[in-house]
Amino acid sequence: MASSSTSRSSSSGWSKEQNKLFERALAMYDEDTPNRWQKIARFVGGGKSPEDARRHYERLLEDVQKIESGDVPIPNYSTSAANQQHRYKNYN
């Protein structure tokens, strides 16, 4: 019974650290790499399966496509960055 809960949790959520590892693994193992998803899943760890890694990649592609098509507004980071700089100057 513990293994089923482990596989459910491993496929459902990705931590910030796992996402960073996932991005690094994608850079290391391109689409021509044999057993790409197995290698990526092993690199990420945390019980992720090759299928988990492949599905995560497909969701990432969908997100990028939505952003590029204008379906998702891009946040205005420059305003936020300017406010951060202003606050930093006030502390010095």
PDB file of N, CA, C and O in Angstrom:
ATOM      1  N   MET A   1       0.818  -1.197   0.000  1.00  0.00           N
ATOM      2  CA  MET A   1       0.000   0.000   0.000  1.00  0.00           C
ATOM      3  C   MET A   1       0.857   1.254   0.000  1.00  0.00           C
ATOM      4  O   MET A   1       0.487   2.250  -0.622  1.00  0.00           O
ATOM      5  N   ALA A   2       1.983   1.227   0.678  1.00  0.00           N
ATOM      6  CA  ALA A   2       2.873   2.392   0.707  1.00  0.00           C
ATOM      7  C   ALA A   2       3.390   2.722  -0.681  1.00  0.00           C
ATOM      8  O   ALA A   2       3.567   3.894  -1.012  1.00  0.00           O
ATOM      9  N   SER A   3       3.638   1.696  -1.507  1.00  0.00           N
ATOM     10  CA  SER A   3       4.178   1.970  -2.828  1.00  0.00           C
ATOM     11  C   SER A   3       3.177   2.710  -3.709  1.00  0.00           C
ATOM     12  O   SER A   3       3.582   3.543  -4.520  1.00  0.00           O
ATOM     13  N   SER A   4       1.863   2.426  -3.570  1.00  0.00           N
ATOM     14  CA  SER A   4       0.900   3.137  -4.394  1.00  0.00           C
ATOM     15  C   SER A   4       0.821   4.607  -4.004  1.00  0.00           C
ATOM     16  O   SER A   4       0.676   5.467  -4.873  1.00  0.00           O
ATOM     17  N   SER A   5       0.915   4.906  -2.715  1.00  0.00           N
ATOM     18  CA  SER A   5       0.899   6.311  -2.318  1.00  0.00           C
ATOM     19  C   SER A   5       2.176   7.007  -2.755  1.00  0.00           C
ATOM     20  O   SER A   5       2.156   8.194  -3.080  1.00  0.00           O
ATOM     21  N   THR A   6       3.285   6.281  -2.766  1.00  0.00           N
ATOM     22  CA  THR A   6       4.541   6.862  -3.235  1.00  0.00           C
ATOM     23  C   THR A   6       4.467   7.198  -4.711  1.00  0.00           C
ATOM     24  O   THR A   6       4.900   8.274  -5.124  1.00  0.00           O
ATOM     25  N   SER A   7       3.916   6.280  -5.522  1.00  0.00           N
ATOM     26  CA  SER A   7       3.860   6.557  -6.947  1.00  0.00           C
ATOM     27  C   SER A   7       2.881   7.677  -7.248  1.00  0.00           C
ATOM     28  O   SER A   7       3.109   8.463  -8.168  1.00  0.00           O
ATOM     29  N   ARG A   8       1.779   7.766  -6.478  1.00  0.00           N
ATOM     30  CA  ARG A   8       0.847   8.868  -6.682  1.00  0.00           C
ATOM     31  C   ARG A   8       1.504  10.195  -6.372  1.00  0.00           C
ATOM     32  O   ARG A   8       1.358  11.146  -7.140  1.00  0.00           O
ATOM     33  N   SER A   9       2.225  10.285  -5.262  1.00  0.00           N
ATOM     34  CA  SER A   9       2.839  11.551  -4.894  1.00  0.00           C
ATOM     35  C   SER A   9       3.989  11.898  -5.829  1.00  0.00           C
ATOM     36  O   SER A   9       4.227  13.074  -6.106  1.00  0.00           O
ATOM     37  N   SER A  10       4.700  10.895  -6.318  1.00  0.00           N
ATOM     38  CA  SER A  10       5.829  11.194  -7.197  1.00  0.00           C
ATOM     39  C   SER A  10       5.370  11.735  -8.537  1.00  0.00           C
ATOM     40  O   SER A  10       6.057  12.561  -9.137  1.00  0.00           O
ATOM     41  N   SER A  11       4.212  11.282  -9.020  1.00  0.00           N
ATOM     42  CA  SER A  11       3.769  11.743 -10.320  1.00  0.00           C
ATOM     43  C   SER A  11       2.952  13.029 -10.234  1.00  0.00           C
ATOM     44  O   SER A  11       2.815  13.739 -11.231  1.00  0.00           O
ATOM     45  N   SER A  12       2.409  13.338  -9.062  1.00  0.00           N
ATOM     46  CA  SER A  12       1.512  14.480  -8.983  1.00  0.00           C
ATOM     47  C   SER A  12       2.237  15.794  -8.730  1.00  0.00           C
ATOM     48  O   SER A  12       1.864  16.810  -9.316  1.00  0.00           O
ATOM     49  N   GLY A  13       3.249  15.811  -7.886  1.00  0.00           N
ATOM     50  CA  GLY A  13       3.874  17.068  -7.540  1.00  0.00           C
ATOM     51  C   GLY A  13       5.355  17.099  -7.837  1.00  0.00           C
ATOM     52  O   GLY A  13       6.063  16.103  -7.687  1.00  0.00           O
ATOM     53  N   TRP A  14       5.800  18.245  -8.254  1.00  0.00           N
ATOM     54  CA  TRP A  14       7.216  18.455  -8.524  1.00  0.00           C
ATOM     55  C   TRP A  14       7.679  19.613  -7.649  1.00  0.00           C
ATOM     56  O   TRP A  14       7.134  20.715  -7.726  1.00  0.00           O
ATOM     57  N   SER A  15       8.670  19.362  -6.832  1.00  0.00           N
ATOM     58  CA  SER A  15       9.205  20.416  -5.975  1.00  0.00           C
ATOM     59  C   SER A  15      10.034  21.390  -6.810  1.00  0.00           C
ATOM     60  O   SER A  15      10.371  21.121  -7.963  1.00  0.00           O
ATOM     61  N   LYS A  16      10.344  22.505  -6.205  1.00  0.00           N
ATOM     62  CA  LYS A  16      11.180  23.508  -6.875  1.00  0.00           C
ATOM     63  C   LYS A  16      12.540  22.901  -7.249  1.00  0.00           C
ATOM     64  O   LYS A  16      13.057  23.128  -8.343  1.00  0.00           O
ATOM     65  N   GLU A  17      13.100  22.134  -6.325  1.00  0.00           N
ATOM     66  CA  GLU A  17      14.397  21.485  -6.574  1.00  0.00           C
ATOM     67  C   GLU A  17      14.295  20.465  -7.713  1.00  0.00           C
ATOM     68  O   GLU A  17      15.184  20.388  -8.561  1.00  0.00           O
ATOM     69  N   GLN A  18      13.214  19.686  -7.729  1.00  0.00           N
ATOM     70  CA  GLN A  18      13.035  18.712  -8.802  1.00  0.00           C
ATOM     71  C   GLN A  18      12.875  19.406 -10.147  1.00  0.00           C
ATOM     72  O   GLN A  18      13.375  18.911 -11.157  1.00  0.00           O
ATOM     73  N   ASN A  19      12.189  20.538 -10.177  1.00  0.00           N
ATOM     74  CA  ASN A  19      12.056  21.284 -11.428  1.00  0.00           C
ATOM     75  C   ASN A  19      13.409  21.797 -11.911  1.00  0.00           C
ATOM     76  O   ASN A  19      13.689  21.774 -13.109  1.00  0.00           O
ATOM     77  N   LYS A  20      14.247  22.258 -10.989  1.00  0.00           N
ATOM     78  CA  LYS A  20      15.597  22.699 -11.366  1.00  0.00           C
ATOM     79  C   LYS A  20      16.398  21.530 -11.938  1.00  0.00           C
ATOM     80  O   LYS A  20      17.072  21.667 -12.959  1.00  0.00           O
ATOM     81  N   LEU A  21      16.315  20.385 -11.268  1.00  0.00           N
ATOM     82  CA  LEU A  21      17.020  19.201 -11.748  1.00  0.00           C
ATOM     83  C   LEU A  21      16.470  18.767 -13.108  1.00  0.00           C
ATOM     84  O   LEU A  21      17.225  18.358 -13.989  1.00  0.00           O
ATOM     85  N   PHE A  22      15.166  18.859 -13.267  1.00  0.00           N
ATOM     86  CA  PHE A  22      14.521  18.507 -14.535  1.00  0.00           C
ATOM     87  C   PHE A  22      15.061  19.383 -15.668  1.00  0.00           C
ATOM     88  O   PHE A  22      15.393  18.880 -16.742  1.00  0.00           O
ATOM     89  N   GLU A  23      15.145  20.675 -15.429  1.00  0.00           N
ATOM     90  CA  GLU A  23      15.667  21.591 -16.442  1.00  0.00           C
ATOM     91  C   GLU A  23      17.119  21.262 -16.793  1.00  0.00           C
ATOM     92  O   GLU A  23      17.499  21.275 -17.964  1.00  0.00           O
ATOM     93  N   ARG A  24      17.919  20.971 -15.779  1.00  0.00           N
ATOM     94  CA  ARG A  24      19.315  20.589 -16.032  1.00  0.00           C
ATOM     95  C   ARG A  24      19.381  19.301 -16.846  1.00  0.00           C
ATOM     96  O   ARG A  24      20.183  19.184 -17.773  1.00  0.00           O
ATOM     97  N   ALA A  25      18.536  18.339 -16.494  1.00  0.00           N
ATOM     98  CA  ALA A  25      18.534  17.058 -17.199  1.00  0.00           C
ATOM     99  C   ALA A  25      18.120  17.238 -18.653  1.00  0.00           C
ATOM    100  O   ALA A  25      18.674  16.586 -19.538  1.00  0.00           O
ATOM    101  N   LEU A  26      17.153  18.116 -18.910  1.00  0.00           N
ATOM    102  CA  LEU A  26      16.749  18.366 -20.295  1.00  0.00           C
ATOM    103  C   LEU A  26      17.910  18.921 -21.114  1.00  0.00           C
ATOM    104  O   LEU A  26      18.055  18.599 -22.293  1.00  0.00           O
ATOM    105  N   ALA A  27      18.728  19.751 -20.489  1.00  0.00           N
ATOM    106  CA  ALA A  27      19.892  20.305 -21.181  1.00  0.00           C
ATOM    107  C   ALA A  27      20.956  19.229 -21.417  1.00  0.00           C
ATOM    108  O   ALA A  27      21.664  19.259 -22.424  1.00  0.00           O
ATOM    109  N   MET A  28      21.063  18.296 -20.495  1.00  0.00           N
ATOM    110  CA  MET A  28      22.072  17.239 -20.614  1.00  0.00           C
ATOM    111  C   MET A  28      21.668  16.141 -21.601  1.00  0.00           C
ATOM    112  O   MET A  28      22.501  15.628 -22.348  1.00  0.00           O
ATOM    113  N   TYR A  29      20.391  15.791 -21.593  1.00  0.00           N
ATOM    114  CA  TYR A  29      19.893  14.679 -22.402  1.00  0.00           C
ATOM    115  C   TYR A  29      18.930  15.212 -23.452  1.00  0.00           C
ATOM    116  O   TYR A  29      17.743  15.394 -23.184  1.00  0.00           O
ATOM    117  N   ASP A  30      19.454  15.462 -24.655  1.00  0.00           N
ATOM    118  CA  ASP A  30      18.591  16.003 -25.706  1.00  0.00           C
ATOM    119  C   ASP A  30      17.702  14.897 -26.285  1.00  0.00           C
ATOM    120  O   ASP A  30      17.789  13.736 -25.884  1.00  0.00           O
ATOM    121  N   GLU A  31      16.857  15.279 -27.222  1.00  0.00           N
ATOM    122  CA  GLU A  31      15.864  14.336 -27.743  1.00  0.00           C
ATOM    123  C   GLU A  31      16.470  13.155 -28.496  1.00  0.00           C
ATOM    124  O   GLU A  31      15.770  12.173 -28.746  1.00  0.00           O
ATOM    125  N   ASP A  32      17.732  13.220 -28.860  1.00  0.00           N
ATOM    126  CA  ASP A  32      18.388  12.103 -29.538  1.00  0.00           C
ATOM    127  C   ASP A  32      19.049  11.129 -28.567  1.00  0.00           C
ATOM    128  O   ASP A  32      19.605  10.117 -28.995  1.00  0.00           O
ATOM    129  N   THR A  33      18.997  11.414 -27.274  1.00  0.00           N
ATOM    130  CA  THR A  33      19.624  10.559 -26.269  1.00  0.00           C
ATOM    131  C   THR A  33      18.830   9.269 -26.110  1.00  0.00           C
ATOM    132  O   THR A  33      17.625   9.316 -25.863  1.00  0.00           O
ATOM    133  N   PRO A  34      19.484   8.121 -26.247  1.00  0.00           N
ATOM    134  CA  PRO A  34      18.780   6.861 -25.992  1.00  0.00           C
ATOM    135  C   PRO A  34      18.299   6.794 -24.546  1.00  0.00           C
ATOM    136  O   PRO A  34      19.010   7.213 -23.633  1.00  0.00           O
ATOM    137  N   ASN A  35      17.109   6.274 -24.342  1.00  0.00           N
ATOM    138  CA  ASN A  35      16.518   6.145 -23.006  1.00  0.00           C
ATOM    139  C   ASN A  35      16.462   7.482 -22.276  1.00  0.00           C
ATOM    140  O   ASN A  35      16.696   7.560 -21.070  1.00  0.00           O
ATOM    141  N   ARG A  36      16.149   8.521 -23.026  1.00  0.00           N
ATOM    142  CA  ARG A  36      16.146   9.884 -22.488  1.00  0.00           C
ATOM    143  C   ARG A  36      15.313  10.013 -21.217  1.00  0.00           C
ATOM    144  O   ARG A  36      15.801  10.540 -20.217  1.00  0.00           O
ATOM    145  N   TRP A  37      14.070   9.544 -21.237  1.00  0.00           N
ATOM    146  CA  TRP A  37      13.183   9.759 -20.094  1.00  0.00           C
ATOM    147  C   TRP A  37      13.614   8.957 -18.880  1.00  0.00           C
ATOM    148  O   TRP A  37      13.402   9.391 -17.748  1.00  0.00           O
ATOM    149  N   GLN A  38      14.209   7.804 -19.093  1.00  0.00           N
ATOM    150  CA  GLN A  38      14.744   7.035 -17.960  1.00  0.00           C
ATOM    151  C   GLN A  38      15.886   7.800 -17.307  1.00  0.00           C
ATOM    152  O   GLN A  38      15.969   7.878 -16.081  1.00  0.00           O
ATOM    153  N   LYS A  39      16.765   8.363 -18.127  1.00  0.00           N
ATOM    154  CA  LYS A  39      17.912   9.100 -17.603  1.00  0.00           C
ATOM    155  C   LYS A  39      17.469  10.372 -16.880  1.00  0.00           C
ATOM    156  O   LYS A  39      18.008  10.721 -15.830  1.00  0.00           O
ATOM    157  N   ILE A  40      16.489  11.055 -17.451  1.00  0.00           N
ATOM    158  CA  ILE A  40      15.991  12.272 -16.815  1.00  0.00           C
ATOM    159  C   ILE A  40      15.324  11.938 -15.491  1.00  0.00           C
ATOM    160  O   ILE A  40      15.565  12.614 -14.491  1.00  0.00           O
ATOM    161  N   ALA A  41      14.490  10.907 -15.469  1.00  0.00           N
ATOM    162  CA  ALA A  41      13.810  10.505 -14.228  1.00  0.00           C
ATOM    163  C   ALA A  41      14.822  10.123 -13.153  1.00  0.00           C
ATOM    164  O   ALA A  41      14.663  10.493 -11.990  1.00  0.00           O
ATOM    165  N   ARG A  42      15.841   9.398 -13.532  1.00  0.00           N
ATOM    166  CA  ARG A  42      16.882   9.005 -12.574  1.00  0.00           C
ATOM    167  C   ARG A  42      17.618  10.234 -12.048  1.00  0.00           C
ATOM    168  O   ARG A  42      17.930  10.309 -10.859  1.00  0.00           O
ATOM    169  N   PHE A  43      17.895  11.193 -12.921  1.00  0.00           N
ATOM    170  CA  PHE A  43      18.602  12.410 -12.528  1.00  0.00           C
ATOM    171  C   PHE A  43      17.762  13.234 -11.549  1.00  0.00           C
ATOM    172  O   PHE A  43      18.287  13.764 -10.569  1.00  0.00           O
ATOM    173  N   VAL A  44      16.473  13.338 -11.813  1.00  0.00           N
ATOM    174  CA  VAL A  44      15.573  14.107 -10.946  1.00  0.00           C
ATOM    175  C   VAL A  44      15.392  13.409  -9.603  1.00  0.00           C
ATOM    176  O   VAL A  44      15.361  14.058  -8.557  1.00  0.00           O
ATOM    177  N   GLY A  45      15.274  12.090  -9.637  1.00  0.00           N
ATOM    178  CA  GLY A  45      15.094  11.325  -8.405  1.00  0.00           C
ATOM    179  C   GLY A  45      13.711  11.493  -7.828  1.00  0.00           C
ATOM    180  O   GLY A  45      12.766  11.833  -8.540  1.00  0.00           O
ATOM    181  N   GLY A  46      13.591  11.252  -6.529  1.00  0.00           N
ATOM    182  CA  GLY A  46      12.311  11.430  -5.853  1.00  0.00           C
ATOM    183  C   GLY A  46      11.233  10.462  -6.280  1.00  0.00           C
ATOM    184  O   GLY A  46      10.046  10.723  -6.085  1.00  0.00           O
ATOM    185  N   GLY A  47      11.640   9.336  -6.866  1.00  0.00           N
ATOM    186  CA  GLY A  47      10.662   8.350  -7.292  1.00  0.00           C
ATOM    187  C   GLY A  47       9.972   8.665  -8.602  1.00  0.00           C
ATOM    188  O   GLY A  47       8.989   8.012  -8.951  1.00  0.00           O
ATOM    189  N   LYS A  48      10.462   9.649  -9.332  1.00  0.00           N
ATOM    190  CA  LYS A  48       9.852   9.976 -10.620  1.00  0.00           C
ATOM    191  C   LYS A  48      10.130   8.861 -11.621  1.00  0.00           C
ATOM    192  O   LYS A  48      11.244   8.344 -11.704  1.00  0.00           O
ATOM    193  N   SER A  49       9.111   8.506 -12.370  1.00  0.00           N
ATOM    194  CA  SER A  49       9.249   7.473 -13.395  1.00  0.00           C
ATOM    195  C   SER A  49       9.565   8.138 -14.727  1.00  0.00           C
ATOM    196  O   SER A  49       9.383   9.347 -14.874  1.00  0.00           O
ATOM    197  N   PRO A  50      10.037   7.362 -15.698  1.00  0.00           N
ATOM    198  CA  PRO A  50      10.235   7.928 -17.039  1.00  0.00           C
ATOM    199  C   PRO A  50       8.948   8.537 -17.595  1.00  0.00           C
ATOM    200  O   PRO A  50       8.984   9.564 -18.273  1.00  0.00           O
ATOM    201  N   GLU A  51       7.818   7.903 -17.308  1.00  0.00           N
ATOM    202  CA  GLU A  51       6.533   8.430 -17.772  1.00  0.00           C
ATOM    203  C   GLU A  51       6.210   9.764 -17.083  1.00  0.00           C
ATOM    204  O   GLU A  51       5.678  10.674 -17.720  1.00  0.00           O
ATOM    205  N   ASP A  52       6.525   9.884 -15.796  1.00  0.00           N
ATOM    206  CA  ASP A  52       6.342  11.156 -15.081  1.00  0.00           C
ATOM    207  C   ASP A  52       7.144  12.259 -15.763  1.00  0.00           C
ATOM    208  O   ASP A  52       6.643  13.364 -15.971  1.00  0.00           O
ATOM    209  N   ALA A  53       8.393  11.953 -16.110  1.00  0.00           N
ATOM    210  CA  ALA A  53       9.277  12.935 -16.745  1.00  0.00           C
ATOM    211  C   ALA A  53       8.742  13.336 -18.118  1.00  0.00           C
ATOM    212  O   ALA A  53       8.741  14.515 -18.471  1.00  0.00           O
ATOM    213  N   ARG A  54       8.294  12.358 -18.879  1.00  0.00           N
ATOM    214  CA  ARG A  54       7.769  12.652 -20.214  1.00  0.00           C
ATOM    215  C   ARG A  54       6.511  13.514 -20.122  1.00  0.00           C
ATOM    216  O   ARG A  54       6.366  14.469 -20.885  1.00  0.00           O
ATOM    217  N   ARG A  55       5.607  13.195 -19.209  1.00  0.00           N
ATOM    218  CA  ARG A  55       4.375  13.983 -19.042  1.00  0.00           C
ATOM    219  C   ARG A  55       4.694  15.405 -18.564  1.00  0.00           C
ATOM    220  O   ARG A  55       4.069  16.370 -19.003  1.00  0.00           O
ATOM    221  N   HIS A  56       5.662  15.519 -17.672  1.00  0.00           N
ATOM    222  CA  HIS A  56       6.060  16.836 -17.175  1.00  0.00           C
ATOM    223  C   HIS A  56       6.586  17.691 -18.332  1.00  0.00           C
ATOM    224  O   HIS A  56       6.302  18.886 -18.408  1.00  0.00           O
ATOM    225  N   TYR A  57       7.346  17.077 -19.217  1.00  0.00           N
ATOM    226  CA  TYR A  57       7.878  17.773 -20.390  1.00  0.00           C
ATOM    227  C   TYR A  57       6.741  18.214 -21.313  1.00  0.00           C
ATOM    228  O   TYR A  57       6.755  19.332 -21.829  1.00  0.00           O
ATOM    229  N   GLU A  58       5.760  17.339 -21.518  1.00  0.00           N
ATOM    230  CA  GLU A  58       4.629  17.696 -22.381  1.00  0.00           C
ATOM    231  C   GLU A  58       3.847  18.867 -21.804  1.00  0.00           C
ATOM    232  O   GLU A  58       3.399  19.739 -22.548  1.00  0.00           O
ATOM    233  N   ARG A  59       3.678  18.897 -20.475  1.00  0.00           N
ATOM    234  CA  ARG A  59       2.988  20.023 -19.831  1.00  0.00           C
ATOM    235  C   ARG A  59       3.808  21.305 -19.990  1.00  0.00           C
ATOM    236  O   ARG A  59       3.250  22.382 -20.203  1.00  0.00           O
ATOM    237  N   LEU A  60       5.114  21.184 -19.887  1.00  0.00           N
ATOM    238  CA  LEU A  60       5.989  22.338 -20.068  1.00  0.00           C
ATOM    239  C   LEU A  60       5.832  22.899 -21.486  1.00  0.00           C
ATOM    240  O   LEU A  60       5.726  24.112 -21.667  1.00  0.00           O
ATOM    241  N   LEU A  61       5.817  22.022 -22.480  1.00  0.00           N
ATOM    242  CA  LEU A  61       5.629  22.468 -23.862  1.00  0.00           C
ATOM    243  C   LEU A  61       4.280  23.157 -24.048  1.00  0.00           C
ATOM    244  O   LEU A  61       4.185  24.169 -24.743  1.00  0.00           O
ATOM    245  N   GLU A  62       3.236  22.605 -23.424  1.00  0.00           N
ATOM    246  CA  GLU A  62       1.910  23.233 -23.503  1.00  0.00           C
ATOM    247  C   GLU A  62       1.931  24.627 -22.884  1.00  0.00           C
ATOM    248  O   GLU A  62       1.348  25.561 -23.435  1.00  0.00           O
ATOM    249  N   ASP A  63       2.593  24.769 -21.753  1.00  0.00           N
ATOM    250  CA  ASP A  63       2.691  26.074 -21.093  1.00  0.00           C
ATOM    251  C   ASP A  63       3.425  27.083 -21.971  1.00  0.00           C
ATOM    252  O   ASP A  63       2.997  28.230 -22.103  1.00  0.00           O
ATOM    253  N   VAL A  64       4.521  26.653 -22.562  1.00  0.00           N
ATOM    254  CA  VAL A  64       5.301  27.539 -23.437  1.00  0.00           C
ATOM    255  C   VAL A  64       4.454  27.957 -24.637  1.00  0.00           C
ATOM    256  O   VAL A  64       4.472  29.119 -25.045  1.00  0.00           O
ATOM    257  N   GLN A  65       3.717  27.007 -25.196  1.00  0.00           N
ATOM    258  CA  GLN A  65       2.868  27.321 -26.346  1.00  0.00           C
ATOM    259  C   GLN A  65       1.789  28.344 -25.965  1.00  0.00           C
ATOM    260  O   GLN A  65       1.506  29.257 -26.740  1.00  0.00           O
ATOM    261  N   LYS A  66       1.193  28.199 -24.788  1.00  0.00           N
ATOM    262  CA  LYS A  66       0.177  29.157 -24.335  1.00  0.00           C
ATOM    263  C   LYS A  66       0.775  30.543 -24.150  1.00  0.00           C
ATOM    264  O   LYS A  66       0.162  31.546 -24.513  1.00  0.00           O
ATOM    265  N   ILE A  67       1.979  30.594 -23.581  1.00  0.00           N
ATOM    266  CA  ILE A  67       2.648  31.884 -23.370  1.00  0.00           C
ATOM    267  C   ILE A  67       2.965  32.535 -24.710  1.00  0.00           C
ATOM    268  O   ILE A  67       2.706  33.722 -24.907  1.00  0.00           O
ATOM    269  N   GLU A  68       3.527  31.753 -25.631  1.00  0.00           N
ATOM    270  CA  GLU A  68       3.909  32.303 -26.936  1.00  0.00           C
ATOM    271  C   GLU A  68       2.709  32.730 -27.766  1.00  0.00           C
ATOM    272  O   GLU A  68       2.817  33.647 -28.581  1.00  0.00           O
ATOM    273  N   SER A  69       1.567  32.078 -27.572  1.00  0.00           N
ATOM    274  CA  SER A  69       0.373  32.437 -28.341  1.00  0.00           C
ATOM    275  C   SER A  69      -0.386  33.601 -27.706  1.00  0.00           C
ATOM    276  O   SER A  69      -1.377  34.071 -28.265  1.00  0.00           O
ATOM    277  N   GLY A  70       0.071  34.071 -26.537  1.00  0.00           N
ATOM    278  CA  GLY A  70      -0.561  35.198 -25.879  1.00  0.00           C
ATOM    279  C   GLY A  70      -1.711  34.817 -24.970  1.00  0.00           C
ATOM    280  O   GLY A  70      -2.413  35.696 -24.469  1.00  0.00           O
ATOM    281  N   ASP A  71      -1.924  33.523 -24.742  1.00  0.00           N
ATOM    282  CA  ASP A  71      -3.001  33.078 -23.867  1.00  0.00           C
ATOM    283  C   ASP A  71      -2.710  33.346 -22.393  1.00  0.00           C
ATOM    284  O   ASP A  71      -3.629  33.389 -21.576  1.00  0.00           O
ATOM    285  N   VAL A  72      -1.444  33.524 -22.055  1.00  0.00           N
ATOM    286  CA  VAL A  72      -1.048  33.790 -20.675  1.00  0.00           C
ATOM    287  C   VAL A  72      -0.308  35.125 -20.664  1.00  0.00           C
ATOM    288  O   VAL A  72       0.697  35.280 -21.356  1.00  0.00           O
ATOM    289  N   PRO A  73      -0.799  36.091 -19.881  1.00  0.00           N
ATOM    290  CA  PRO A  73      -0.104  37.387 -19.854  1.00  0.00           C
ATOM    291  C   PRO A  73       1.255  37.259 -19.187  1.00  0.00           C
ATOM    292  O   PRO A  73       1.414  36.545 -18.197  1.00  0.00           O
ATOM    293  N   ILE A  74       2.218  37.954 -19.739  1.00  0.00           N
ATOM    294  CA  ILE A  74       3.567  37.960 -19.175  1.00  0.00           C
ATOM    295  C   ILE A  74       3.617  39.020 -18.086  1.00  0.00           C
ATOM    296  O   ILE A  74       3.256  40.171 -18.332  1.00  0.00           O
ATOM    297  N   PRO A  75       4.059  38.652 -16.885  1.00  0.00           N
ATOM    298  CA  PRO A  75       4.124  39.634 -15.787  1.00  0.00           C
ATOM    299  C   PRO A  75       5.090  40.768 -16.104  1.00  0.00           C
ATOM    300  O   PRO A  75       6.061  40.583 -16.837  1.00  0.00           O
ATOM    301  N   ASN A  76       4.818  41.926 -15.552  1.00  0.00           N
ATOM    302  CA  ASN A  76       5.677  43.087 -15.738  1.00  0.00           C
ATOM    303  C   ASN A  76       6.735  43.075 -14.635  1.00  0.00           C
ATOM    304  O   ASN A  76       6.544  43.675 -13.577  1.00  0.00           O
ATOM    305  N   TYR A  77       7.833  42.400 -14.884  1.00  0.00           N
ATOM    306  CA  TYR A  77       8.888  42.287 -13.884  1.00  0.00           C
ATOM    307  C   TYR A  77       9.701  43.568 -13.746  1.00  0.00           C
ATOM    308  O   TYR A  77      10.291  43.808 -12.693  1.00  0.00           O
ATOM    309  N   SER A  78       9.742  44.382 -14.773  1.00  0.00           N
ATOM    310  CA  SER A  78      10.568  45.588 -14.708  1.00  0.00           C
ATOM    311  C   SER A  78      10.069  46.538 -13.620  1.00  0.00           C
ATOM    312  O   SER A  78      10.878  47.166 -12.938  1.00  0.00           O
ATOM    313  N   THR A  79       8.770  46.651 -13.450  1.00  0.00           N
ATOM    314  CA  THR A  79       8.222  47.492 -12.390  1.00  0.00           C
ATOM    315  C   THR A  79       8.625  46.935 -11.036  1.00  0.00           C
ATOM    316  O   THR A  79       9.038  47.673 -10.141  1.00  0.00           O
ATOM    317  N   SER A  80       8.501  45.653 -10.904  1.00  0.00           N
ATOM    318  CA  SER A  80       8.865  44.990  -9.650  1.00  0.00           C
ATOM    319  C   SER A  80      10.356  45.159  -9.372  1.00  0.00           C
ATOM    320  O   SER A  80      10.748  45.415  -8.233  1.00  0.00           O
ATOM    321  N   ALA A  81      11.184  45.019 -10.396  1.00  0.00           N
ATOM    322  CA  ALA A  81      12.635  45.161 -10.225  1.00  0.00           C
ATOM    323  C   ALA A  81      12.987  46.599  -9.847  1.00  0.00           C
ATOM    324  O   ALA A  81      13.871  46.827  -9.021  1.00  0.00           O
ATOM    325  N   ALA A  82      12.306  47.554 -10.443  1.00  0.00           N
ATOM    326  CA  ALA A  82      12.568  48.956 -10.118  1.00  0.00           C
ATOM    327  C   ALA A  82      12.200  49.246  -8.670  1.00  0.00           C
ATOM    328  O   ALA A  82      12.913  49.972  -7.977  1.00  0.00           O
ATOM    329  N   ASN A  83      11.088  48.678  -8.212  1.00  0.00           N
ATOM    330  CA  ASN A  83      10.697  48.865  -6.813  1.00  0.00           C
ATOM    331  C   ASN A  83      11.718  48.237  -5.876  1.00  0.00           C
ATOM    332  O   ASN A  83      12.017  48.807  -4.827  1.00  0.00           O
ATOM    333  N   GLN A  84      12.248  47.098  -6.224  1.00  0.00           N
ATOM    334  CA  GLN A  84      13.265  46.435  -5.413  1.00  0.00           C
ATOM    335  C   GLN A  84      14.512  47.313  -5.318  1.00  0.00           C
ATOM    336  O   GLN A  84      15.076  47.475  -4.236  1.00  0.00           O
ATOM    337  N   GLN A  85      14.943  47.879  -6.444  1.00  0.00           N
ATOM    338  CA  GLN A  85      16.128  48.733  -6.442  1.00  0.00           C
ATOM    339  C   GLN A  85      15.884  49.970  -5.583  1.00  0.00           C
ATOM    340  O   GLN A  85      16.768  50.382  -4.832  1.00  0.00           O
ATOM    341  N   HIS A  86      14.708  50.562  -5.683  1.00  0.00           N
ATOM    342  CA  HIS A  86      14.381  51.734  -4.901  1.00  0.00           C
ATOM    343  C   HIS A  86      14.428  51.434  -3.404  1.00  0.00           C
ATOM    344  O   HIS A  86      14.980  52.217  -2.632  1.00  0.00           O
ATOM    345  N   ARG A  87      13.852  50.302  -2.992  1.00  0.00           N
ATOM    346  CA  ARG A  87      13.866  49.906  -1.599  1.00  0.00           C
ATOM    347  C   ARG A  87      15.297  49.638  -1.125  1.00  0.00           C
ATOM    348  O   ARG A  87      15.651  49.983   0.002  1.00  0.00           O
ATOM    349  N   TYR A  88      16.126  49.020  -1.989  1.00  0.00           N
ATOM    350  CA  TYR A  88      17.497  48.720  -1.622  1.00  0.00           C
ATOM    351  C   TYR A  88      18.277  50.010  -1.394  1.00  0.00           C
ATOM    352  O   TYR A  88      19.054  50.100  -0.444  1.00  0.00           O
ATOM    353  N   LYS A  89      18.083  51.002  -2.247  1.00  0.00           N
ATOM    354  CA  LYS A  89      18.784  52.286  -2.108  1.00  0.00           C
ATOM    355  C   LYS A  89      18.409  52.987  -0.803  1.00  0.00           C
ATOM    356  O   LYS A  89      19.244  53.644  -0.181  1.00  0.00           O
ATOM    357  N   ASN A  90      17.162  52.844  -0.398  1.00  0.00           N
ATOM    358  CA  ASN A  90      16.712  53.488   0.835  1.00  0.00           C
ATOM    359  C   ASN A  90      17.359  52.883   2.081  1.00  0.00           C
ATOM    360  O   ASN A  90      17.432  53.540   3.119  1.00  0.00           O
ATOM    361  N   TYR A  91      17.823  51.655   1.988  1.00  0.00           N
ATOM    362  CA  TYR A  91      18.474  51.011   3.148  1.00  0.00           C
ATOM    363  C   TYR A  91      19.952  51.381   3.250  1.00  0.00           C
ATOM    364  O   TYR A  91      20.552  51.197   4.309  1.00  0.00           O
ATOM    365  N   ASN A  92      20.543  51.886   2.199  1.00  0.00           N
ATOM    366  CA  ASN A  92      21.981  52.212   2.211  1.00  0.00           C
ATOM    367  C   ASN A  92      22.238  53.639   2.600  1.00  0.00           C
ATOM    368  O   ASN A  92      23.391  54.065   2.657  1.00  0.00           O
TER     369      ASN A  92
END
